[in-house]
Amino acid sequence: MAGELSVLCAGAVKGLVLALQGGFEAATGLHVQATFGAVGAIRDALRAGAPCDVFIASDAMIGSLVASGELGAGTQRPIGNVQTAIAVKASAPAPAIADAESLKAALLAASAIYFPDATLSTAGAHVATVLARLGIRDAVSSRLRMFANGATAMRELGGADDRAIGCTQATEIRYTPGLALVGPLPPPFALATVYGAAVAAAARDVDSARSFIELLAGASSATLRRAGGFDEVARVDA
């Protein structure tokens, strides 16, 4: 029986993992068993003892888990920068979101606002902050549609009316059929999150885990990453 590589992956990187999984399996004979979710949810899964060879999440989360010894020191690699962005259905007109006032108007005009969990996901927490800073949280509270992760929120947006709007990581929007990416949140609300991967301290197959991380973060997948909404991360030499 072929071996298995267990991956815990933030939703923002789901599309990339799925795009590369088949080729990796064909080349190695391993089955990639990937579990996707908000960064807080996959952290909790790791800590609950879920099988994990490769952990993929925000750079901040990975740094914290390396410091605690739950991920291997020196194994982390950046995959790319991802903007938090606005989405609408492909059939809907794109709202103006170039500045704070136009973003506020677009959110107030929306029939519903779809976004990921505000306590477990990077994008969801940011959406909650943006609504509060714009002073419209109470005005739109009855129209907020929060889901466990960005992928689910965007799938649900696809079944909404054309006046609905979504906000999550750009990669999740790009990989959801039927949606259009309007653009990143404008200043001062722009948020770019670095996502990366690391080998779990309890990994059963360290060499294969490193190989999969190289596939995700290396030169061979650079074009795929850009197409999926990842911006390159500037490397800083020690």
KEDREN-489332 format. One record per residue: residue in three letters; x negated, y negated, z negated of N, C-alpha, C in turn. Coordinates in steps of 0.02 Angstrom, whole numbers. Atoms other than C-alpha are relative to their C-alpha. Layout:
N
{Ala; {X; Y; Z}; {X; Y; Z}; {X; Y; Z}}
...
//
This chain:
238
{Met; {-43; 60; 0}; {0; 0; 0}; {-44; -62; 0}}
{Ala; {39; 62; -3}; {-64; -173; 43}; {2; -36; -66}}
{Gly; {2; 40; 61}; {-117; -285; -98}; {44; -62; 6}}
{Glu; {-44; 58; 2}; {-25; -441; -150}; {-38; -59; -29}}
{Leu; {28; 62; 26}; {-79; -621; -175}; {58; -41; -26}}
{Ser; {-55; 37; 31}; {34; -714; -297}; {-15; -74; 0}}
{Val; {9; 73; -7}; {58; -900; -267}; {57; -35; -36}}
{Leu; {-49; 45; 29}; {147; -1027; -376}; {-11; -68; 33}}
{Cys; {10; 57; -44}; {178; -1178; -267}; {52; -55; -9}}
{Ala; {-45; 57; 2}; {252; -1352; -284}; {39; -5; 65}}
{Gly; {-42; 4; -59}; {395; -1384; -164}; {-29; -43; 55}}
{Ala; {28; 44; -51}; {299; -1521; -75}; {-46; 35; 48}}
{Val; {48; -36; -42}; {178; -1392; -6}; {31; 64; 29}}
{Lys; {-34; -61; -22}; {307; -1256; 33}; {-6; 10; 75}}
{Gly; {1; -7; -72}; {313; -1292; 219}; {-68; 22; 26}}
{Leu; {68; -18; -21}; {124; -1279; 237}; {-15; 73; -16}}
{Val; {11; -70; 20}; {116; -1115; 141}; {37; 48; 46}}
{Leu; {-39; -44; -44}; {254; -1038; 245}; {-29; 1; 71}}
{Ala; {28; 4; -67}; {171; -1097; 406}; {-64; 41; 6}}
{Leu; {64; -35; -2}; {5; -1015; 360}; {3; 71; -26}}
{Gln; {-5; -65; 34}; {67; -862; 268}; {-8; 59; 47}}
{Gly; {1; -56; -46}; {93; -749; 418}; {-69; 15; 27}}
{Gly; {67; -10; -26}; {-79; -776; 491}; {-47; 27; -52}}
{Phe; {42; -25; 55}; {-162; -748; 322}; {14; 74; -13}}
{Glu; {-19; -69; 12}; {-66; -587; 296}; {-27; 46; 55}}
{Ala; {24; -40; -56}; {-111; -524; 470}; {-75; 9; -3}}
{Ala; {73; -2; 1}; {-295; -565; 445}; {-28; 41; -58}}
{Thr; {26; -31; 61}; {-312; -491; 270}; {34; 65; -20}}
{Gly; {-39; -58; 22}; {-179; -357; 254}; {34; -9; -67}}
{Leu; {-33; 16; 64}; {-120; -442; 94}; {70; -28; 12}}
{His; {-66; 32; 0}; {60; -489; 59}; {-2; -60; -46}}
{Val; {-3; 60; 40}; {81; -667; -1}; {69; -5; -33}}
{Gln; {-61; 6; 39}; {212; -673; -138}; {2; -71; -30}}
{Ala; {0; 70; 20}; {250; -859; -155}; {65; -18; -35}}
{Thr; {-57; 27; 37}; {364; -941; -282}; {-5; -76; 3}}
{Phe; {1; 72; -10}; {412; -1122; -249}; {45; -34; -52}}
{Gly; {-42; 37; 47}; {479; -1253; -368}; {-31; -68; -16}}
{Ala; {27; 63; 24}; {455; -1422; -450}; {-64; 13; -40}}
{Val; {65; -12; 33}; {282; -1447; -526}; {9; 21; -73}}
{Gly; {-11; -20; 70}; {350; -1436; -703}; {25; 71; -6}}
{Ala; {-27; -68; 2}; {442; -1275; -663}; {-53; 52; 13}}
{Ile; {52; -51; -13}; {292; -1186; -589}; {-53; 0; -56}}
{Arg; {44; 1; 59}; {184; -1245; -735}; {29; 44; -55}}
{Asp; {-33; -40; 52}; {311; -1168; -853}; {-3; 74; 17}}
{Ala; {3; -70; -21}; {311; -1008; -750}; {-70; 29; -13}}
{Leu; {69; -22; 13}; {120; -997; -760}; {-10; 13; -74}}
{Arg; {9; -7; 72}; {126; -1022; -948}; {41; 56; -29}}
{Ala; {-42; -55; 23}; {263; -891; -965}; {-29; 68; 22}}
{Gly; {32; -62; -19}; {147; -763; -887}; {16; 26; 69}}
{Ala; {-15; -22; -68}; {208; -756; -708}; {-64; 17; 37}}
{Pro; {60; -16; -38}; {83; -671; -592}; {-22; -59; 42}}
{Cys; {24; 58; -38}; {-27; -804; -512}; {-73; 8; 17}}
{Asp; {68; 3; -24}; {-183; -800; -407}; {-17; -71; 22}}
{Val; {10; 68; -26}; {-163; -971; -324}; {55; -45; -28}}
{Phe; {-48; 49; 28}; {-81; -1121; -407}; {-6; -64; 41}}
{Ile; {0; 59; -44}; {-30; -1268; -296}; {47; -52; -29}}
{Ala; {-41; 52; 33}; {31; -1430; -373}; {-33; -67; 9}}
{Ser; {30; 66; -2}; {-7; -1613; -396}; {-70; 3; -31}}
{Asp; {69; 2; 25}; {-189; -1655; -428}; {-1; -12; -76}}
{Ala; {-2; 15; 71}; {-142; -1724; -599}; {18; 63; -40}}
{Met; {-19; -62; 35}; {-56; -1561; -649}; {-57; 50; 1}}
{Ile; {56; -48; -4}; {-202; -1456; -587}; {-56; -21; -48}}
{Gly; {51; 23; 46}; {-325; -1564; -684}; {15; 17; -72}}
{Ser; {-21; -15; 68}; {-225; -1540; -842}; {-7; 75; -15}}
{Leu; {2; -72; 10}; {-217; -1351; -819}; {-71; 27; 3}}
{Val; {71; -18; 2}; {-403; -1339; -781}; {-28; -17; -69}}
{Ala; {24; 22; 66}; {-437; -1436; -941}; {22; 48; -55}}
{Ser; {-27; -46; 51}; {-328; -1314; -1040}; {-25; 71; 10}}
{Gly; {27; -66; -12}; {-416; -1164; -963}; {47; 47; 36}}
{Glu; {-48; -43; -34}; {-263; -1099; -871}; {-15; 8; 75}}
{Leu; {25; -5; -68}; {-342; -1133; -701}; {-76; -1; -2}}
{Gly; {72; -7; 1}; {-522; -1097; -655}; {-35; -66; 15}}
{Ala; {39; 60; -12}; {-643; -1242; -670}; {-41; 7; 63}}
{Gly; {39; -1; -61}; {-725; -1287; -506}; {32; 34; 59}}
{Thr; {-34; -35; -55}; {-597; -1194; -400}; {49; -44; 37}}
{Gln; {-53; 41; -29}; {-482; -1340; -360}; {-23; -33; 65}}
{Arg; {13; 34; -64}; {-471; -1413; -184}; {60; -45; 16}}
{Pro; {-56; 42; -21}; {-367; -1562; -125}; {27; 23; 67}}
{Ile; {-33; -18; -64}; {-242; -1521; 13}; {18; -63; 39}}
{Gly; {-16; 62; -34}; {-181; -1695; 52}; {42; -47; -44}}
{Asn; {-39; 52; 32}; {-93; -1855; 1}; {71; 2; 29}}
{Val; {-70; -2; -24}; {98; -1855; 13}; {37; -61; -27}}
{Gln; {-40; 57; 19}; {208; -2009; 12}; {69; 21; -23}}
{Thr; {-71; -7; 18}; {374; -2015; -80}; {39; -44; 50}}
{Ala; {-31; 32; -58}; {495; -2062; 58}; {76; 6; -1}}
{Ile; {-73; 2; -8}; {674; -2096; 110}; {20; 42; 60}}
{Ala; {-26; -42; -53}; {775; -1974; 215}; {74; -15; 12}}
{Val; {-71; 0; -17}; {942; -1979; 305}; {12; 58; 47}}
{Lys; {-16; -51; -51}; {1032; -1856; 417}; {-24; -25; 68}}
{Ala; {24; 19; -66}; {964; -1854; 594}; {52; -36; 40}}
{Ser; {-55; 32; -36}; {1135; -1910; 655}; {17; -69; -25}}
{Ala; {-17; 64; 32}; {1137; -2064; 542}; {-49; -54; 21}}
{Pro; {46; 55; -13}; {1066; -2236; 576}; {-50; -8; -58}}
{Ala; {51; 9; 52}; {904; -2271; 482}; {10; -67; -34}}
{Pro; {-7; 63; 36}; {927; -2402; 346}; {-66; -38; -3}}
{Ala; {60; 40; 11}; {805; -2545; 322}; {-25; 12; -70}}
{Ile; {29; -12; 67}; {686; -2506; 178}; {-69; -33; -6}}
{Ala; {68; 28; -5}; {537; -2619; 216}; {-22; -37; -62}}
{Asp; {19; 36; 60}; {543; -2713; 51}; {50; 18; -55}}
{Ala; {-41; -18; 57}; {622; -2704; -121}; {74; -17; 10}}
{Glu; {-70; 20; -8}; {780; -2799; -75}; {37; 43; 51}}
{Ser; {-33; -42; -49}; {817; -2696; 80}; {8; 71; -27}}
{Leu; {-6; -66; 32}; {783; -2534; -16}; {59; 0; -48}}
{Lys; {-55; 6; 48}; {902; -2593; -152}; {67; 1; 36}}
{Ala; {-62; 3; -38}; {1036; -2632; -23}; {17; 68; 30}}
{Ala; {-11; -66; -29}; {1014; -2463; 61}; {26; 50; -51}}
{Leu; {-21; -46; 53}; {1032; -2369; -102}; {70; -17; -25}}
{Leu; {-67; 20; 22}; {1184; -2470; -155}; {54; 17; 52}}
{Ala; {-48; -15; -54}; {1267; -2438; 14}; {10; 74; 11}}
{Ala; {-4; -72; -12}; {1237; -2250; 8}; {61; 31; -33}}
{Ser; {-57; -36; 29}; {1385; -2135; -20}; {-24; 48; -54}}
{Ala; {31; -44; 50}; {1268; -2020; -119}; {-75; -4; 8}}
{Ile; {73; 2; 0}; {1084; -2014; -166}; {-25; 68; -23}}
{Tyr; {24; -67; 13}; {1001; -1843; -159}; {-74; -2; -18}}
{Phe; {70; 1; 22}; {839; -1814; -255}; {-13; 60; -46}}
{Pro; {17; -57; 43}; {746; -1680; -356}; {0; -18; -74}}
{Asp; {-3; 5; 73}; {746; -1651; -544}; {-46; -55; -26}}
{Ala; {37; 58; 24}; {692; -1809; -633}; {-46; 16; -59}}
{Thr; {42; -18; 57}; {610; -1715; -778}; {-56; 48; 20}}
{Leu; {49; -51; -18}; {514; -1578; -686}; {-38; -15; 64}}
{Ser; {33; 13; -64}; {469; -1651; -516}; {-31; -69; 3}}
{Thr; {34; 64; -7}; {348; -1790; -469}; {45; -51; 34}}
{Ala; {-42; 47; -37}; {465; -1868; -341}; {63; -18; -39}}
{Gly; {-62; 14; 38}; {620; -1851; -451}; {-11; -50; -56}}
{Ala; {16; 47; 53}; {537; -1940; -596}; {-9; -70; 28}}
{His; {12; 65; -30}; {485; -2078; -478}; {65; -32; 23}}
{Val; {-65; 27; -22}; {661; -2097; -405}; {36; -32; -60}}
{Ala; {-33; 27; 60}; {730; -2121; -581}; {-31; -67; -21}}
{Thr; {34; 62; 17}; {598; -2254; -614}; {18; -56; 48}}
{Val; {-17; 50; -50}; {636; -2344; -451}; {70; -28; -11}}
{Leu; {-69; 23; 12}; {822; -2351; -486}; {4; -46; -61}}
{Ala; {0; 42; 60}; {788; -2421; -659}; {-33; -68; 15}}
{Arg; {36; 63; -15}; {664; -2552; -594}; {41; -45; 47}}
{Leu; {-44; 39; -44}; {787; -2606; -459}; {62; -25; -36}}
{Gly; {-58; 20; 39}; {920; -2625; -594}; {66; 27; 25}}
{Ile; {-62; -26; -30}; {1046; -2514; -505}; {18; 70; -25}}
{Arg; {-13; -68; 24}; {1043; -2352; -605}; {74; 8; -19}}
{Asp; {-70; -6; 20}; {1214; -2384; -683}; {48; -6; 59}}
{Ala; {-44; 12; -57}; {1289; -2446; -520}; {6; 61; 45}}
{Val; {-2; -58; -45}; {1244; -2286; -427}; {6; 66; -37}}
{Ser; {2; -61; 40}; {1256; -2161; -569}; {50; 53; 23}}
{Ser; {-50; -49; -22}; {1415; -2080; -504}; {-15; 31; 68}}
{Arg; {18; -25; -67}; {1333; -2054; -335}; {-66; 37; 1}}
{Leu; {63; -36; 3}; {1173; -1972; -395}; {11; 75; 6}}
{Arg; {-5; -72; -11}; {1150; -1793; -336}; {-70; 30; -12}}
{Met; {66; -25; 19}; {1003; -1711; -427}; {-1; 76; 4}}
{Phe; {7; -72; -9}; {942; -1536; -385}; {-67; 23; -29}}
{Ala; {59; -28; 34}; {809; -1419; -454}; {-65; -20; 32}}
{Asn; {61; 19; -35}; {683; -1467; -321}; {17; -38; 63}}
{Gly; {-11; 42; -58}; {660; -1576; -168}; {27; 38; 60}}
{Ala; {-23; -40; -56}; {687; -1436; -42}; {75; 11; -4}}
{Thr; {-72; -11; 9}; {858; -1396; -114}; {39; -65; 9}}
{Ala; {-33; 65; -8}; {904; -1581; -125}; {7; -18; 73}}
{Met; {-2; 18; -71}; {860; -1606; 58}; {46; 46; 40}}
{Arg; {-48; -44; -33}; {956; -1452; 114}; {72; -23; -13}}
{Glu; {-66; 24; 18}; {1108; -1519; 23}; {16; -66; 36}}
{Leu; {-9; 62; -37}; {1083; -1690; 103}; {22; 15; 72}}
{Gly; {-17; -18; -68}; {1096; -1603; 271}; {74; 15; 10}}
{Gly; {-72; -15; -4}; {1277; -1557; 231}; {44; -58; -22}}
{Ala; {-37; 58; 24}; {1326; -1731; 170}; {24; -43; 59}}
{Asp; {-21; 45; -54}; {1405; -1874; 268}; {-57; -45; 20}}
{Asp; {55; 40; -28}; {1303; -1996; 370}; {-19; -61; -42}}
{Arg; {16; 57; 42}; {1306; -2129; 234}; {-43; 21; -61}}
{Ala; {41; -24; 56}; {1210; -2019; 110}; {-74; -12; 15}}
{Ile; {72; 14; -6}; {1026; -2047; 78}; {-37; 48; -47}}
{Gly; {41; -44; 43}; {886; -1941; 4}; {-67; -31; -14}}
{Cys; {67; 23; 16}; {721; -1974; -80}; {-39; 57; -33}}
{Thr; {45; -51; 27}; {582; -1847; -108}; {-66; -5; 37}}
{Gln; {64; 2; -34}; {410; -1803; -44}; {9; 7; 75}}
{Ala; {-6; 2; -73}; {385; -1835; 142}; {-6; 69; 31}}
{Thr; {8; -68; -28}; {329; -1655; 172}; {65; 39; -4}}
{Glu; {-63; -36; 7}; {494; -1587; 107}; {52; -24; 49}}
{Ile; {-46; 28; -50}; {590; -1704; 221}; {-17; 27; 69}}
{Arg; {21; -20; -67}; {488; -1658; 375}; {16; 74; 14}}
{Tyr; {-12; -71; -10}; {514; -1472; 348}; {73; 21; -8}}
{Thr; {-72; -16; 6}; {704; -1484; 327}; {36; -17; 65}}
{Pro; {-35; 13; -63}; {801; -1464; 490}; {60; -46; -10}}
{Gly; {-59; 43; 2}; {932; -1595; 527}; {-9; -66; -35}}
{Leu; {13; 63; 35}; {850; -1736; 431}; {-49; -43; 39}}
{Ala; {48; 47; -28}; {755; -1891; 485}; {-36; -34; -57}}
{Leu; {39; 36; 49}; {614; -1967; 385}; {1; -74; 20}}
{Val; {-5; 72; -13}; {650; -2154; 375}; {-68; -33; -9}}
{Gly; {65; 28; 14}; {484; -2199; 297}; {-16; 4; -74}}
{Pro; {19; -1; 71}; {388; -2208; 133}; {33; -57; -38}}
{Leu; {-25; 54; 41}; {452; -2311; -11}; {-45; -61; 7}}
{Pro; {41; 60; -10}; {396; -2492; 8}; {-34; -23; -65}}
{Pro; {28; 32; 59}; {283; -2588; -111}; {54; -41; -34}}
{Pro; {47; -29; 48}; {293; -2604; -258}; {18; 70; -24}}
{Phe; {-25; -65; 21}; {378; -2434; -265}; {-34; 58; 35}}
{Ala; {35; -53; -37}; {262; -2337; -148}; {-36; 47; -49}}
{Leu; {35; -49; 42}; {194; -2177; -223}; {-30; 54; 46}}
{Ala; {34; -53; -37}; {65; -2064; -142}; {-29; 48; -51}}
{Thr; {21; -52; 47}; {33; -1901; -234}; {-49; 47; 34}}
{Val; {48; -49; -26}; {-121; -1794; -204}; {21; 69; -24}}
{Tyr; {-13; -70; 17}; {-79; -1609; -198}; {-62; 41; 15}}
{Gly; {58; -43; -8}; {-209; -1474; -215}; {15; 71; -23}}
{Ala; {-7; -71; 20}; {-238; -1291; -256}; {-60; 20; -42}}
{Ala; {53; -27; 41}; {-340; -1195; -382}; {13; 74; -14}}
{Val; {-6; -70; 18}; {-373; -1016; -432}; {21; 5; -73}}
{Ala; {-23; -10; 69}; {-280; -960; -588}; {-54; 36; -40}}
{Ala; {49; -32; 44}; {-388; -909; -735}; {12; 75; -5}}
{Ala; {-18; -71; 5}; {-294; -743; -740}; {8; 33; 68}}
{Ala; {-7; -27; -68}; {-306; -714; -552}; {-26; 72; 4}}
{Arg; {20; -69; -10}; {-316; -531; -502}; {-48; 8; 59}}
{Asp; {41; -4; -61}; {-403; -566; -335}; {-29; -69; 14}}
{Val; {29; 67; -5}; {-516; -717; -349}; {-25; -15; 71}}
{Asp; {28; 11; -67}; {-600; -695; -180}; {56; -16; 50}}
{Ser; {-56; 13; -46}; {-434; -686; -85}; {34; -66; -17}}
{Ala; {-28; 64; 20}; {-368; -832; -186}; {-41; -58; 29}}
{Arg; {43; 52; -28}; {-517; -937; -134}; {8; -5; 76}}
{Ser; {-9; -1; -73}; {-492; -884; 48}; {65; -34; 19}}
{Phe; {-64; 31; -16}; {-310; -937; 45}; {-3; -76; -12}}
{Ile; {8; 72; 14}; {-355; -1105; -33}; {-40; -33; 56}}
{Glu; {39; 27; -56}; {-485; -1132; 104}; {44; -7; 62}}
{Leu; {-46; 5; -56}; {-350; -1097; 233}; {46; -61; -8}}
{Leu; {-45; 56; 13}; {-234; -1224; 152}; {-34; -68; 7}}
{Ala; {33; 65; 7}; {-363; -1361; 127}; {-55; -12; 50}}
{Gly; {57; 6; -44}; {-494; -1328; 260}; {16; -30; 68}}
{Ala; {-5; 33; -65}; {-525; -1395; 434}; {47; 35; 48}}
{Ser; {-40; -38; -48}; {-431; -1256; 523}; {74; -19; -1}}
{Ser; {-71; 18; 6}; {-263; -1319; 460}; {11; -75; -2}}
{Ala; {-6; 73; 6}; {-297; -1507; 468}; {56; -28; 44}}
{Thr; {-52; 25; -45}; {-184; -1535; 619}; {69; 17; -26}}
{Leu; {-64; -21; 28}; {-44; -1436; 539}; {19; -42; -60}}
{Arg; {-14; 41; 59}; {-60; -1535; 378}; {24; -69; 21}}
{Arg; {-21; 67; -22}; {-49; -1701; 469}; {71; 1; 28}}
{Ala; {-67; -6; -30}; {104; -1644; 567}; {54; 9; -54}}
{Gly; {-48; -13; 53}; {187; -1591; 405}; {9; -57; -50}}
{Gly; {-8; 57; 44}; {164; -1759; 318}; {-55; -10; -51}}
{Phe; {57; 9; 45}; {-2; -1740; 228}; {-49; -50; 30}}
{Asp; {55; 43; -20}; {-130; -1880; 238}; {-63; 28; -31}}
{Glu; {63; -26; 26}; {-312; -1835; 215}; {-20; -38; -64}}
{Val; {24; 29; 62}; {-388; -1866; 45}; {-74; -18; 9}}
{Ala; {70; 21; -5}; {-549; -1966; 44}; {-42; 39; -50}}
{Arg; {44; -40; 43}; {-688; -1858; -25}; {-52; -46; -32}}
{Val; {49; 39; 38}; {-800; -1931; -159}; {-57; 46; -20}}
{Asp; {57; -42; 17}; {-973; -1855; -172}; {-26; -18; -70}}
{Ala; {26; 12; 68}; {-1044; -1834; -346}; {-69; -32; 3}}
//
